[in-house]
Amino acid sequence: MTNKIRTVDYGSEITEIGVISDTHIPARARYLPPEIFREFKDVQLILHAGDLVDEKVMIELSALAPVEAVAGNMDSFWLQRKLGKLKLIRIGQLAIGLLHGDIAGRRVSFDQVQKLFLPLQPQAIVFGHLHEPLNRSHEGTLFFNPGSATDPRRVARPSIGRLRITKGSIQGEIIYL
């Protein structure tokens, strides 16, 4: 499978984005934690950074808002072909890169991930794979990992995230469940 970037365009009116990754349903949890539905009740878009394992995760989340997802290393071959490994989400003039992170190896390097999206230069890159939340800016790009909603590592609780778009910029928030 190639690492071709799939591009999806949304209007500039989106300001609240729910971010989730590494749900591993049903391997690590039988269902999505109910807190997710409360936290995402007012989002206009949901990004899933891979390792859904079961496509029904997207269907359940789509009851709240449109869902854009990429496949992770634990997703089936069929799901990997359907979702792809790299996406660029355009929201007005802003761009968000979406990937699972397994393409970059066990430790995700900022520079290595940025190169995956060249010559595009997204303002934010959302990834998963590590099961560890991260909300950090590096050389003008927000790197955002919501952690795992069901199987946290190196943190005490599962987590998800939220991206807010205001006045042409993107800010991230980690939400612990």
N, C-alpha and C positions, 0 to 999 in steps of 0.2 A: 504494500500500500504506500502511495506517495504522501508526502506532507504538504499537499496542495492546500492553499488557504482558500476557504470558502468565505465569501463576503455577503453580509446581510445588512440591508439598509432599513433604518427606522427613522421616523420623523424627529424633529428637534424638540417636540413637546415632552419627551420622556425625561423625567427628573429623578425618579426613584427606582433603583434596580436591586432586586434581591439576588444574592450570590450564595451558591451552595456547591459542595463537592463531596466526593467520596462517601456517598450514601450506602453503597454496598448492600442494597436490599435484594434478596432476603439473607444474604450470607452473614452480615454483621448485626443486622436488626431486622425484625419482621415487618416493620412499617416505619414511615417517616414520623419523627417526634411531632406531637400536636403543636408544640411551641412554634414550629416553622410556619404553620398556617396563620397563627396570630401575628408573628413578626412580619410576614409577607402580605398581610391583608390589603395594604395600600400601595404595593409596588406596581409599576406599569410594565415591567419586564423581569424575567428571572433568567439568570445565567447559571448553568450547571457545568462545572469544570471536570466532569468525567468520573468514571467508576460508579455509574448508576447500578450496573449489573442487571437490573430488570427495567425494561423500558416503561413499565407502569409508573415509575417515579416521575417521568416527564408528564404522563397523562394526569396524575394526581396534582402536580404543581400547576399544570395548565388550567386548572379550575380557578386559579388566582390571577394569572397573567400569562401572556405568551412566554414560551420557554425556548431558549437557545442553548444547546448542549454540544459538547464534544465527547468523544469516546476516550476512555482510559484503558490502561493495560489489563484491567480485570473484566472489561466488557467483551461480549462475544464478538466473533469475527463479523457476524451480521450487523451488530450495532456499530462496530467500528466503520464498516462500509457505509452505513446509513448516515452516521453523524460526522465522520471525518475526525481528524486530529487537531486541526487548526481552523479557527474562525476569526474573522474580523467583523465586529459589530459597529456599524456607523450610526451615530445618533447626531443628526445635524452635522456640524463641522468636526465633531469629536469622533475618535475611533478607540475601540476597546479590543485588544487581542485576547482571544480565549483559547486555552489549551489545557490539557491535563497536567503535563509536566514530565511524563515518562520519556518523552522524546529527548529531553535534556539530561537524563540520567538521574541517579538517586538524589544528588544535591543540585538543586536548580540554581544555575548561575545567571545573574541579571544580564550580563553581556551575551551569554549564549542564547538566552531566550529572546532578547532583542533582535539578534541576528536572524532568528526564525521568521521574523516579520519584515525583514528588509526587502525592498526599499521602503515599505510602509513604515510609518513611525507613529504607532498608537500612543495616545496620552496615558492609557492604562493597560496593563497586562494582568489578566485574571488566570490563575492556575490552581491546581490541586495537588494530588499525588503524595504530598508529604504528610498530610493529616495534621499539619501544624499551621495555625493562623499567622498571617503576616500582612502588615499594612505599612508599606515603606516606599518612599520616593527615592529613585536612583536616577541621577542625570536627567531630571525633568519628567520621568515616567513613573507613574504609580504602579508598584507591583503589589498585587492583592491576592492572598490565598485565604479563603474563609475557614480553613481547617476542615475537619470532618464533622458532619452532622450526626454521625453514629459511632465513630471509632477514633476518638482523639488520641494523639501521641504527644508526649512532652507537655501537655496541659491537662488540667484536672477535669475539664468539662467539654462536651461537644460544642461546636460553634458553627455559625453561618455568618453571612456578612451582608452589608448594604453599601451600595455606591450611590452617591448623591451628585447630581449635575447641577451646578449653579453658575451662572454668568460665564459659561464656556470653560469651566474647570470641573475636575472629578475629585471627590473626596471619598475615602473609604471608612467604614466602621465595622469592627468585629463585634458580633453579638454572641455571647455565651448562653447556652441553653440550660 
